[in-house]
Amino acid sequence: MPWVTPGLRVGLFGGSFNPAHGAHRAASLLAMRRLGLDRVWWLVTPGNPLKDNRALPPLEERVAVARAVARHPRIDVTGFEATLGVRYSYDTMAYLVRRLPTVRFVWIMGADNLARFDRWQRWRAIADLMPIAVVDRMGNSLAATASVAARALAPYRIDESDAKVLADLDPPAWVFLHGLKSPMSSTGIRAARGVASGGLGRGLRQTS
């Protein structure tokens, strides 16, 4: 687990990172700046329960690529969830809140994940664990803000102009951050690689 000190404001950005790319980095830097975060942790998951993981590259490989892409002194890339032996984001978040009660965590997700957040294991409990920052993505704004989870959590959404205080708020609390509209996605990169190698199966099997 990355090193922290009491009082730090840390963003948690979880995912398969298959592969990590520039939009992950841009989203992290946007969140760091707009939320006043001290650090962002990329939590590279052993495998996403909502995805077909049969073609997923080894964790060590994805972590290595993610570190090469991150290239920032305040972005920490870790695969420590494999050591914990957890499958779901809730379990990781609950562990961190319990283990590091003086750290002010914020969960970071793309708008595409908000659109299907209600499919996550214990998604309402996740919203009760720590504040959430949703970063806009190409083509996902309307679907995300009209989603089941967004409507359910609407009373706890703060104005984007107040984003700097999000880490200090008691959950549930969330904000939608505009300003990043990168067309890059892990899905697109895998699909392009599949085309280049003459096969589409691996590239189209999973979502980013």
Residue, then its C-alpha position, 0 to 999 in steps of 0.5 A: m500500500p502506498w505511503v501516507t501521513p495523517g490528514l492527506r487528501v487521497g483520490l482512489f482511482g480503481g480499474s483493470f487498467n487494461p491498458a492504462h492510457g493518457a486519459h487515465r492520467a489526465a483524469s487523475l490530474l484534473a481530479m487532483r487539481r479540482l479537488g485539491l488532492d495531495r495524491v491519487w492512487w491507481l488501484v489496479t484490480p486483479g479482475n473486475p467482477l463485472k467483466d470477462n477476465r479470461a483475456l486479462p493480462p497478468l496484474e504485474e504487467r498491467v501495474a508496470v504499464a500503468r506506472a510508465v503511463a502515470r509518470h507523476p510524483r503524486i500518482d501512486v500505482t498499486g496492485f495491493e488489492a491482490t494481497l488483500g484478497v478482495r474482489y469488490s471495490y466496497d471491500t477495498m474502500a472499507y479496509l482503507v477507511r478502517r485502516l487509515p481513518t485520518v486520511r481523507f479519501v475520495w473515490i474517483m470514477g469516470a462518467d461511464n462507471l456512474a452510468r452503471f454504478d447501480r450494478w456494483q456490489r453494495w453501491r449504496a454502501i460505497a456512497d456512504l463510505m467516502p465522497i465520490a468524484v465523477v469525471d466527465r467522459m466523451g459521450n457519457s454525460l447524459a447517460a451518467t447523470a440520468s442513471v439510476a445511481a445518479r438519480a438516487l444520489a441526487p440530493y447529495r450532489i454538490d455544485e462543481s464550484d465547491a469541488k475543493v471541499l469534497a474531501d472534507l465532507d461526510p459521505p454521501a457526497w459527490v461532484f461531477l467534474h466537467g472539462l475532460k472529453s478525451p476519446m481514449s479508452s482501454t476498450g478502443i485501444r484493445a480493439a485497435r490492437g485486435v484489428a492490427s493483429g488480425g483478430l477482434g475477439r480480445g479487443l471487443r470482449q471487455t469494456s474499459 
